[in-house]
Amino acid sequence: MNILKAISTKTTKGIQTGTVLKCVDNTGAKVVEVISVKGFSGARGRHPRAGVGDVVQCAVKKGTQKIKHEVVRAVVVRQAMPYRRPQGNWIKFQDNAVVLLDEKNEPRGKEIKDVIAKECVERFPTVGKIARTIV
């Protein structure tokens, strides 16, 4: 298992199993559903939760015929639930979004069309390289 770099913010976990997310890269996937959260260890009966910068296992619900119904790894790049940055300001986005990853935690797509959070770029610099805007 790959050890992930720590991020500067302790994000509020706003995404859990069963959450439907928008895919913002150009891999062909449009909508994905969270199956599990990588690295989550919780108590019995507790739903695995994820926040910005966390790696999740997803099932592709809508997209091209090639990628539809595939189980993929993804990183959360936006969440609608507000979280606090160390400077004191609160950040929240209009929707929840992910970017698909391969086995080496590299993005599968070549470009990211929308905005992504700075916390995600801290942990995955390669995702930040292909993003248009970082907030």
Buried (B, 14 or more C-beta within 10 A) or exposed (E): EEEBEEBEBEBBBBBBBEBEBBBBBBBBBBBBBBBEBBEBEEEEEEEBBBBBBBBBBBBBBBBEEEBBEBEBBBBBBBBEBEBEBEEEEEBEBEEBBBBBBEEEBEBBBEEBEBBBBBBBBBBBEBBBEBBEEBE
